[in-house]
Amino acid sequence: MQKIETPDLSIIIPAYNEGKELVKNISSIIESIDKVTNNFELIIVDDGSTDNTKEESKKLNDKRIKFLSYEINKGKGAALKYGFEYAKGKYVSFMDADLDINPSSLKNFFHYMDFYDADIIIGSKRHPESKVHYPWFRRFLSWGYQVLIFLLFKLNIRDTQSGLKLLKYDVAKDLMKKVTVKKYAFDLELLINAKKKGYRVVEAPIVLEYKFSGTGINLKAVKGIFIDTLGIAYRNYVLRYYD
C-alpha cells in the first residue's frame, strides 16, 4: 500500500504507568506510522504516572515526539484533551499506549476517510474485517455497554470505546468544545456530540490482541463508565448541553 501523501498527522497517546513498556511500544508505533507517512508528530501525555514513565520518555530520541506531563492522574479523556491543545496536524489520531490495538490498523483509516467522505473514522472490534482476541468477559461487558448506549442515545455505532480513532483537525477542535468527561466515557461523549453536529462517522477494521496487562477493566472502571454515561444522558436530555 502506498503512503498517504502529506497527511500532516498528530497522534495523541495518553500514558499512565507505562514506564516499563513505553520505549518498546512507542518505537513500535513509530515503525508502523512510518509506513503510512513521514510527516507526523507523536504527542505522549503522561497522565500523572506514579512509576518511571517520565524518566523512560527521555530515552525516546526522536524530534517528532512531544512528551507532556502533569502530576495528578486525571483520566484518559483529560489526557487526550490536554494533548490536543498541542496538536498541529491536519488530521488527529487518538491511540492507546498499551498496543492492544495494532497501530498498523491506522494505515487504512485515511482510505476509509477518503472513500466514505467521512469526518471521523473509529476502529471497531465489531467490523466484519476486524481480527480480535480478547476475553469473553470483556466481550460480554462491551456488548452490554453498546446495548445500553443504543437504548439511551440511539447511537448507531457498534463500538464506541475502541482506543484508535482518526479525525479531521477542524472537526476535533469543534467537538472538544463540549467534551467534559475526563475519565471513562470520553469516546462516547465525543461521538454523541458528533451525531448532534451532523458529522459523518465511519467504523473501520482493527487488529486487537488483548495483552492481559492487569490494567484493563475492573469493577471501579465499570462503575466509572456507568456514572459517566449517565452524566452524558443527563446533559443530553435534561440540560440539552449538546444542542
Buried (B, 14 or more C-beta within 10 A) or exposed (E): EEBBEEBBBBBBBBBBBBBEBBBEBBEBBBEBBEEBBEBBBBBBBBBBBEBEBBEBBEEBEEEBBBBBBBEEBBBBBBBBBBBBEEBEBBBBBBBBBBBBBBBBBBBBBBEBBEEEEBBBBBBBBBBEEBEBEBEEEBEEBBEEBBEBBEEBBEBEBBBBBBBBBBBBBEBBEBBBEBBBBBBBBBBBBBBBBBBBBEBEBBBBBBBBEBBEEEEBBEEEBBEBBBEBBEBBBEBBEEEEBBE
